[in-house]
Structure formats: structure tokens, C-alpha cells
Amino acid sequence: MQFDSWAYALFLPVVFLLYWCLRNRLRWQNALLLVASYVFYGWWNWRFLGLIAFTSLTTFLTALPIKGDRSTADKVWASLNIAANLAILAAFKYLDFFAASTAAALNAMGLHATWSTLNIVLPVGISFYTFQAISYTIDVYRGDIRATRRPIEFMLYVSFFPQLVAGPIERSTHLLPQVLTPRRWDYGRAVTGMRQILWGMFKKIVIADTIAGRVDFIFYHPSAMNPAALVAGAVLFAFQIYTDFSGYSDIAIGSARLLGFELTPNFRYPFFSRSWRELWQRWHISLMSWFKHYVYIPLGGSRGSRWQTARNTMVVFALSGLWHGADWTFILWGIIGGMLLMPSIIRGPSATRDSSTTALLKEEGMDSCSTSIRTMMDAGLVFIGFAAAFVIFRCWSISHLAEYATALFSGTWSIHYIYGAHEILLYVLPFVIVEWLGRRDEFPIARLPLPTWARWATYWLLALLIILHSHGITRQYIYFQF
């Protein structure tokens, strides 16, 4: 079930009403949410409900014997569960890729290989809920959380429908206690949840889906485009994937708030980052946090030499690329993302500017024109690198990437008519201005100096724009494929 569908528009209010009718009955509320989550997931393909149930139950059962003292027995049980989860993920997501890559390598060496791929259907959201299950196993092993003995609550933790198929990826220490603790109705939280849903719908339907057609045409026909159009395509795709994915995250966070849950923020205005390091602190925050806690820090993090820090960073980004998809373009994209961090790592912390969100907001609060201009210039340079890197992400093969690059660097520039410029001026530019003015809040319009009547008029305007741009067509979220 997609968030921007009529099915979800009916599903969420029904679940909301039934859920709060069961207030003060935690076990019944959790049981209802578990059933709702399985209906939500099964709406796409009911045959894969068995897979998510199997992942949930095996993780639940293998964690029970783990005491959290890091004993040999704990290590065996944790390793068995992590290996089982990774094996399931590999079988569905990477088996065909590794088989095809191995066959290509053997053929390149003159050895005839005719292995056939299985063309396995990739279950929606498998990377997300598998990582969430692994998070629980590791946290129990480390002693950060005790293994729960309540299967319904644990299965809900793995399958909670707002964030099930595209995140945010929740750590067990954050979401599971909320599942196990009674939730109270909070009108203010519900209001912010509705705002978040509205803003997410706007970003997805009005921005992402509208510019998607131009992006598709440019990337499907790079040889027919002049370099200016290809640059416009890169800019448009950067905003398409941002508004598509962050729009999903907004709807997920808003839906969870209506039910009394608080999910991890997944984006904090990444296109206003002043460095590549800061960008990855603001983009897909839950995934980068997962890799930080379960891969980067166990490898040694930044505690060793600069070479070791660089190595650990490259491992994380290469794995991040592979997590996104079973293709060499994703791996290349991840490696380039890591390489862009190398200058700051090599220079060391003394040469690295303080790029934390808190410092940025404090600096901007000084109302300094020169500071704002410098911030925008730095953000512009970071965005150029982001858009260029995500061209690799968007191309479906290395040969397609080569075709795009060849057309970009060998074509004849023309600025008389740039294919895609209309969408940049009409949709992207106003969106950037609104986000810049309201960048200190999850819902940018909330902090604009508007009277109450104007604020409500804005809500209705957003709703009208969503309806006018929907056209009855639902585009699948980009991150559903991961």
C-alpha cells in the first residue's frame, strides 16, 4: 500500500479511530497495529507476509537465550541470527547480481560461463526491516536492551507500518520501548503529525512526481540531449529523489505521531549543508546512523590513524552503496561518496569546520547577511557534488552511465532552450526558497511569520495543489526498490 493512494487515505483513519478506541489497553492496541501492519504490507503482495513473519520470529526466538554479557553462547546465538538474516537478504537481493557478475568475469578471462539468473522478485522493504531485525540482535548481545518475551510486540517492532517499507530504520533501543510502553493521546502531537503528512504529500505528489517525467525522459535518452539538458536532468533528479524519499519519511513520521509514536528524523535539509560530511549527517540519517553504530565504530571508527579512519569510512560507504541496490553503479556511487570525504579526513579534525546543525543554526541566528551568503555558496558547491554523484545512482548500468557522461562532455552546449528548465523555475526554485525560509522546523511553513488565517489558507492551498497534481496516477516511491 502506498501512502499517496486512496487505499491509505481510508486505511489510516480507520486504524486511527480503532486504535484510540482501545486506549489504556496496550496489548490490544499492539495487536491491532500488528494486524494493520500486515494488511498494509500484504496489500502489495500477500505472499511475502510469510517472509517478514519468518524474519521476525527467528530473530525473536534466537535472541531469547542471549544474556547480554557477550559470552561465547551469546556470540553463537547472535551470529546465527545475523547470518540467517543476511542470507535471506542476499538470496532475494544479491544472488542474481553475484551470479551475473561472476559469469561476466569468467567470460572476460576466456572461460565460457552460461549461468542463468533466477529473476527473483525483490520483496518491498526487505533491506529496511532486515536491518531493523539485525539492530535488535546486536543491541541485545551488547546488553543495550534486554530480549523481550512478548512476540506480538516484537513482531510489531519489525513491521510497524508507517516505517516498514522505506524507513526510517529504527534502532531497537528507540522504537521497541515505545511499543512496550502505554501511549497517551496528545492533541499537539497529532496536529504536528497531520502537518507532517501534508508536507510529505506535497513534496511527493507536487514536486517529485511532477518532475519525474522530465527526469525519466532525459535519462532514457541522454544521447539526444545537449549538455545543458543533461545538467538540468541531474539537478531535477537530485530534487526528485530528495522530495520523494523525504516526503515518504515525513508521511511515516506524521502517521506514527497520530498513533503516539516518535520516529527518528530522516532528513534535516541536506541541500543546505556546508560540507560533504555535514550532508551525510543530514541525509538518510537513520541509515547512516545504523552503519555508524554497527559497522563504523566496531571497525575502530576514527580512534586509530587517519589511514584507518579513511579505510573504515570507505568500507561503510561501499556497503551503503551495495545496500541500495545490486548493481555496480550503486557500489561506484558509494565509493565516490566515501572519496568525497577523504580530504577532510586527511586534513584531520583541526582543519575541519564545525558543521553541526546546532552550530549552523546558532550562526544563522545572528542574522548576518555575510554568513547567509557564505552558507549558500558552500551549500551550492556541496549540491553540485551531490547532483553529480547521484547521476551514477540514477543510471541503471555502467554502460548507461558511460552514455550519459559521453553526451555531457562531448555534446554542444545550447542555452536557447534547456529541456527541464521549466520544472526547475516553476517547482524547484520556489521549493528551495520555502525550505530556506523555514529550515529550522520539520514543517517549514510552521515558522513563517503568518497570521492564523493565512496559515490555514496555506494548508488548504497545499491540499488543493496535491489534488490538482495527483491526476489519479500513483508513482512508486523510489526507495521501495531497496
Residue pairs with C-beta under 8 A, 6 or more apart in sequence:
1 7
1 8
1 11
1 39
1 40
1 41
1 43
1 44
2 8
2 474
2 476
2 477
3 200
3 201
3 204
3 248
3 251
3 252
3 255
3 477
4 201
4 204
4 205
4 251
4 470
4 474
5 474
7 43
11 36
11 39
11 40
12 255
12 258
15 32
15 33
15 36
15 259
16 258
16 259
18 32
19 29
19 32
19 33
19 259
20 185
22 28
22 29
22 32
23 29
23 185
24 182
26 181
26 182
26 183
27 152
29 183
30 152
30 153
30 156
30 179
31 152
33 156
33 160
33 161
33 259
34 152
34 155
34 156
34 159
36 161
37 156
37 159
37 160
37 161
37 164
38 49
38 52
38 53
38 159
40 161
40 164
41 48
41 49
41 52
41 124
41 125
41 159
41 161
41 164
41 165
42 48
42 49
44 124
44 165
45 121
45 123
45 124
48 123
48 124
51 88
51 123
51 126
52 123
52 129
52 158
52 159
53 155
54 88
55 85
55 88
55 129
55 130
55 133
55 158
56 133
56 154
56 155
56 158
56 159
57 151
57 155
58 81
58 84
58 85
59 81
59 85
59 133
59 136
59 137
59 154
59 158
60 148
60 151
60 154
60 155
62 77
62 78
62 80
62 81
62 84
62 137
63 77
63 78
63 81
63 136
63 137
63 140
63 147
64 147
64 149
65 73
65 74
65 77
66 74
66 77
66 78
66 137
66 140
66 141
66 147
67 73
67 74
68 74
68 140
68 141
68 142
68 143
68 144
68 146
68 147
69 143
70 141
70 142
70 143
74 141
75 141
78 137
78 138
78 140
78 141
81 133
81 134
81 137
82 134
82 137
82 138
85 130
85 133
85 134
85 137
86 130
86 134
88 126
88 130
89 126
89 127
89 130
91 120
92 120
92 121
92 122
92 123
92 126
93 122
93 126
93 127
93 326
94 322
94 326
95 118
95 120
96 117
96 118
96 119
96 120
96 326
97 326
97 327
98 326
99 115
99 117
99 118
100 115
100 117
101 328
102 113
102 115
103 113
103 114
103 115
106 112
106 113
107 113
122 481
124 165
124 480
125 164
125 165
125 166
125 480
127 323
127 482
128 163
128 164
128 165
128 166
128 167
128 169
128 482
129 158
129 159
129 164
131 169
131 287
131 290
131 323
132 157
132 158
132 169
132 170
132 172
133 158
134 294
135 169
135 170
135 171
135 172
135 290
135 294
136 145
136 154
136 157
136 158
136 172
136 176
138 294
139 145
139 171
139 172
139 173
140 146
140 147
140 172
144 172
144 173
145 172
145 173
145 176
145 177
148 154
148 176
148 180
150 180
153 176
153 179
153 180
154 176
156 179
157 170
157 172
157 175
157 176
157 179
160 170
160 175
160 179
160 256
160 261
161 255
162 251
162 252
162 253
162 255
162 256
162 259
162 261
162 263
163 169
163 170
163 252
163 256
163 263
165 477
165 480
166 245
166 248
166 249
166 252
166 477
166 479
166 480
166 482
167 249
167 252
167 266
167 284
167 286
167 287
167 479
168 249
168 252
168 253
168 263
168 264
168 265
168 266
168 285
168 286
169 264
169 286
169 287
169 289
169 290
170 263
170 264
170 286
171 264
171 289
171 290
171 293
174 264
175 261
175 263
178 260
178 261
178 262
183 259
183 260
183 261
184 260
185 260
186 260
189 257
189 260
190 257
190 258
192 254
192 257
192 442
192 443
193 253
193 254
193 255
193 256
193 257
193 258
194 254
194 258
195 254
195 443
195 446
195 459
196 250
196 251
196 253
196 254
196 257
196 442
196 443
197 250
197 251
197 254
197 255
198 254
198 443
198 459
198 462
198 463
198 466
199 247
199 250
199 442
199 443
199 444
199 445
199 462
200 246
200 247
200 248
200 249
200 250
200 251
200 252
200 254
201 247
201 251
201 466
202 247
202 462
202 465
202 466
203 243
203 244
203 246
203 247
203 250
203 431
204 243
204 244
204 247
204 248
204 251
204 477
205 466
205 469
205 470
206 427
206 465
206 466
206 469
207 239
207 240
207 243
207 247
207 427
207 428
207 431
208 239
208 240
208 241
208 243
208 244
208 247
208 475
209 244
209 469
209 473
209 475
210 423
210 427
210 469
211 236
211 239
211 240
211 420
211 423
211 427
211 428
212 240
212 244
212 475
214 232
214 233
214 236
214 419
214 420
214 423
215 233
215 236
215 237
215 240
215 394
215 420
217 419
218 225
218 229
218 230
218 232
218 233
218 236
218 419
218 420
219 233
219 237
219 394
219 395
219 400
219 404
222 230
222 233
222 400
222 403
222 404
222 407
222 408
223 403
223 406
223 407
225 233
225 407
225 411
225 419
226 411
226 412
226 413
226 414
227 407
227 408
227 409
227 411
227 412
227 413
228 413
228 414
228 415
228 418
229 418
229 419
229 420
230 404
230 407
230 408
230 411
231 408
232 418
232 419
232 420
232 421
232 424
233 419
233 420
234 387
234 388
234 390
234 391
235 387
235 420
235 424
235 428
236 420
236 423
236 424
236 428
237 387
237 390
237 391
237 394
238 271
238 383
238 386
238 387
238 390
239 427
239 428
239 431
240 478
241 390
241 393
241 394
241 478
242 267
242 270
242 271
243 431
244 477
244 478
244 479
245 266
245 267
245 284
245 477
245 478
245 479
246 266
246 267
248 477
248 479
249 265
249 266
249 267
250 442
252 263
253 263
253 265
253 266
253 442
256 262
256 263
264 285
264 286
264 289
265 285
265 442
266 284
266 285
266 286
267 282
267 283
267 284
267 285
268 281
268 282
268 285
268 357
269 282
269 435
269 439
270 279
270 282
270 283
270 386
271 379
271 382
271 383
271 386
271 432
271 435
272 282
272 360
272 375
272 379
272 435
272 436
272 439
273 279
273 281
273 282
273 355
273 379
273 382
274 353
274 355
274 360
274 375
274 378
274 379
274 382
275 344
275 352
275 353
275 355
275 378
275 382
276 340
276 341
276 344
276 382
276 385
277 341
277 344
277 352
277 355
278 355
278 356
278 357
278 360
278 382
279 382
279 386
280 288
280 337
280 341
281 288
281 355
281 356
281 357
282 357
287 320
287 323
288 320
291 316
291 319
291 320
292 316
295 315
295 316
295 319
296 312
296 313
296 315
296 316
299 311
299 312
299 315
300 308
300 309
300 312
301 309
301 312
302 309
302 312
306 345
306 346
306 348
309 345
310 342
310 345
310 346
313 338
313 341
313 342
313 345
314 335
314 338
314 339
316 338
317 334
317 335
317 337
317 338
317 341
318 331
318 334
318 335
318 338
319 334
320 334
320 337
321 330
321 331
321 332
321 333
321 334
321 335
321 337
322 330
322 331
322 334
323 482
324 330
324 333
324 334
324 393
324 482
325 481
325 482
327 396
327 397
328 397
328 398
329 392
329 393
329 395
329 396
329 397
329 398
329 400
329 401
330 393
332 392
332 398
332 401
333 389
333 390
333 392
333 393
336 389
336 392
337 389
340 385
340 389
344 351
344 352
360 375
361 440
363 371
363 375
364 371
364 372
364 375
391 401
391 404
392 401
395 401
395 404
434 444
434 445
435 444
437 444
437 448
438 444
438 445
438 446
438 447
438 448
440 447
441 447
445 455
445 458
445 462
448 455
450 458
